[in-house]
């Protein structure tokens, strides 16, 4: 059984938690309303969602075009302009259902990273030295095997 925090066991399969978060966000957006109203809300929300994605893509395209158009300007100004456009496009994309689910995934990952027990300096040094020793030993074994096979091939060939 997998014990990672990025998936859960559902119906005999492992389901990524970001997918579960996506459906939680979708349920929060639509709430518990009747089927007819939900269908209308879903269509409206889907239209808004698609509009936000389109706006985000237009911003990215405008940033690329602006970078080419202002090719004669200082690189610093063009990079700053691209950063501003990228941040705005990212903020627009975060307003979509998928963007909200992605943000929840990032928050969950940050929480999980805080739970990690990081090794001490001594543990890190010991593990690194052990890895180095194993690499050296395997290197000598491979060198010896290569030398032996080379010698036997030269004896066979003449």
N, C-alpha and C positions, 0 to 999 in steps of 0.2 A: 504494500500500500504506500502510495506517495504521501509524504508529509509536508510538501512545500506549501507555502502560503499563497501561491499564485494560482492554485486550482482547488477544486473541491470535487468530491465523489458524488455524482448524481446519476441515479438510474443505471448503474453499472459502468458509467463512463466518467472520465475526468473532464470537468468543465472549467475553463479559465475563469477566474474571479472577475476579470474585467467585463466578461460577458454578463455575468450575474449583475454587476454594478450597472451595466448598460440597461438591462431590463428593469432594475430598480428605478433608474432615472426615468425610463419611459413610463413606468407605472406611476411615478410621482407627477409626471407631466400630465398624464391623462386622468389620473385619479379613478375613483369608482363612480362612474356615471353610466347611464343606459347605453345600449349598443348603438342606437341611432345617433345620439349626441356624440358618442365616442368616435364613430366613423367620421362625422363632420369635423370634430376637433383634430382627429388624426390627419385628415386631409389638409386642414388649415395649418397645423403644426408642421406637416411634411412640406407644405409650400414655403413656410417661413424658413424651415431648415434648409431647403434647397436654395432659397434666396440668399441665406447667409453663406452657404458654400460658394455660390456664384460670386458674391461680393468679395469673398476671400480670394478667389482665383483672379478676379479682376484686379484686386490690389497687387497681387503678386505679378501679374502681367504688366501692370502700370509701373511697378518697380523695375522690372527688367527693361521695359521700353525706356524709362527715364534714365537708367544707367547707360544705355546705348546712346540715347539722344544727347546726354550731357557728357559724352566721352572725352571731350576736350577739357573739362573742368578737373579740378584737383581730385585725386583718388580719395583723399580723406572725406571730402564733401559727398562724393558718390557713395562711399561705404556708409557714412552716417545716414544718408537718405535711405539707402537700402535697409539698414537696421530699423529705422523708424517705420518704414512700410511693412517690414516683416513682423515687427511687434504688433502693429495695428491689425494685420491680416491674421496673426495668431490669436489675438484677442477676439476678433470676429468669429474665427473658427471655434474657439472655446464656447461660444454661445449656442452652438448646435448640440443636438442630443449626443452625437458621437464625441464631440469636444468635451462635454460635461462628463461623459463616462471615462474619457481619457484622463481628465483632471482627477476624478475619483481614484483611478488606477494609480496615478502618481502619488496621491496622498496616502494610499494604502501601502505603496512601496516604501515611502518615507517612514511610515510607522513600522514596517517590518525591519527596515535597516536599523532603526533605533533599538530593536529587540536583539540584534546580533551581539554576541559576546566576542569581541575582537581579541586576538591573541596578544599576549604580553610581548615585550621586546625580547625577553629570554626565549620564549617559545618560538618566536619568529627566527631568531638566530639559530637555535638548535635544528629547526626544520630545514632551514636554508643550508646549513652545513651538512646535514644528512643527505639532502638532495645532491649537493655538490660531490660528496663522497661516492654516492651511488653512480653518478655520471662518470666520475673518474674510473671507478672499477669496471663499469660496463665498457668504457672506452678502451681500457687495457685488454679486456677480454676480446673485443672486436678486433683490436690491433693484432693480438696474438693469433686469432683465428684467420685473419687476412694474411698474415705472414706465413702461417702453416699451409694454407691453401695455395698461396703463391709459390712457396717452395715445392709443394707436392706437384703442382702443375708444371713447374720448370723441370722437375725430375722426370715426369711423364713425357713431356714434349721433347726434352733433350736439350 
